Amino acid sequence: MRTYGIKTTTSVDRVGHTVLISIVCEDERIAEAATELLRRRQQHGALFIDLQRPTMVQIDGSFERQ
């Protein structure tokens, strides 16, 4: 788990062939900006991850490793 200056915490775990990613942000604004950035990366094919927002400040994602 890593903590950044803007009070954002990330964790990356692997369960079998699935990689689980969790990002918890300090507030809704930062979480919304991070979600938008990740979605843009998905649209351009640079990121292959299933994103979800279980709470207003949390972003969860997962993808299958080959």
N, C-alpha and C positions, 0 to 999 in steps of 0.2 A: 504494500500500500504506500502511495506517495502523497504528500501534502504540499501544496503550492502556496505562494504568497497571497493569493486571493481566496484562501480558505476553500480550495477545491481538492477533494480527495479522490484518488483513482485506485481501483484494484483490478487485477487481471488474474483469472484462475483458469485452470484447464481440468475438465472432467471428461476422460476418455478422448474422443476426437472433437469435443466441443470446447471452444474458448469462450469464457464468460467475462464480460467487462462491465464494471460499475463505476459511474462518475457521480459524485455528490458535490453540488455547488453551494456556495455561500448564500445565494439568493436566486429568485426566479429569473431575473434578468440575465444573469450569467448562464444559467441552465438553458434558457431559451436561445441565447446566442450560440452556445456550444452545440445544441441540437440542430440549429439551422446550418452551422458550418459542416457538421457531420452529414446532414442530408444532402447538401450541395456536393460533397465529395462522393456520395453514393450516386448521384445523378450523372456525374462525369465518369463513373466506372472505376474510381480510385479506391473505393471502400466497399467491401461486401460484408455487411453486418445487418442483423435484424435489430432495429432500435425500438425501445419502449421508454415511456416516461411514467413510471409507477407513482411518483409524487412530483410536486411542482419543482423540486430542486434536485431530483435524481434522474439519471439517464442510465438505462441498462441495455446491454446488447449481447448478442451471441452470434457465433458463426461456426460452421463445421470445417475442421481441418481435413485435408485429403491425405 
